[in-house]
């Protein structure tokens, strides 16, 4: 009787399995598929989730505290994961060279905003006390942009780009010197001990500088403070090939609820100086939640549109983050003009009206995606 009951229970478990059998293989390799496609899709989806959270945090005040717990640190974590030790471990300058492409895009987009500054100011798209630029001031602002200190309101979210470049380059040199020590002493323990000490000390120094309001060029203090995020990504990529089996949906749900409760009374913002030691814990919790969500989207074979959307958002994350401020601000300007009350533009500097949140999201994400698609097609045409 016991054997029959056991067999029956096994059949019941099989019949009521929540995950279709054809999905199981996909769930076991969405991060590390040997062919590369699913792996690229997964990490693009994860970047897409991060970009979505950035837009959401800038247009939906009710959830701002929640997404601010992890949205920008997520990009530092992904950058650390994308670091290839085999390729760059002994070539830190090659790593820096590759990262500088993002800096060039940052400067180019900033120059566009600087050239448009006076026009945007004339149409009340900037702060109420924002002065118009003379030609000399435009050149000065461009020089600041070149060194990573751009100061345009509508390009605000791009502050993280110099931080990402500097932070990734710094970690690359730490790994380079740790490998030298490993070769000299023939010990991996020395390698990781050196990495841990340097990463730990730099993050403490960076954190204290943020807490006390010391602002270095290109927000270098933030690049030091966020080193644990880079390092965690690097370690998972290079030394934890079975990472995916630890990504459990039920754990993600619990962490999501804990973050939602915690965010009711806490706001963290690296660039604004709102920091706490707990921010490291909440950021890693947020990473886990996002990785669960990315895994879920990646294995939904029947939801190709949703999967494709987040992949495209990940691929266009730079442009999306660099343009959504202007789009949201533009929606507010049209709304204020319709009501003939320009003071509505200055209640907040962004996302003034909760009723417009769906429009902020649709246009704030949709227009950059269209622009990215146009640019890709144009680039292919020029290449041909």
Buried (B, 14 or more C-beta within 10 A) or exposed (E): EEEEEEEEEEEEEEEEEEEEEEEEEBBBBBBBBEEEEBBBBBBBBBBBBBBBBBBBBBBBBEBBBBBBBBBBBBBBBBBBBBBEBEEBBEEBEEBBEBBEEBBEBBBEBBBBBBEBBBEBBEEBBBEEEBEEBEEEBBEEBBEBBBEBBBEBBBBBBBBBBBBBBBBBBBBBBBBBBBBEBBEEEEEEEBBBEBBBEBBEEBBBBBBBBBBEEEBBEBBBBBBBBBBBBBBBBBBBBBEEEEBBEEBEEEBBEBBBEEBBEBBEEBEBBBBEBBBEEEBBEBBBBBBBBBBBBBBBBBBBEEEEEEBEBBBBBBBBBBBBBBBBBBBBBBBBBEBBBEEEEEEBBBEEBBBBBEEBBEBBBEBBBEBBBEBBEEEEEEEEEEEE
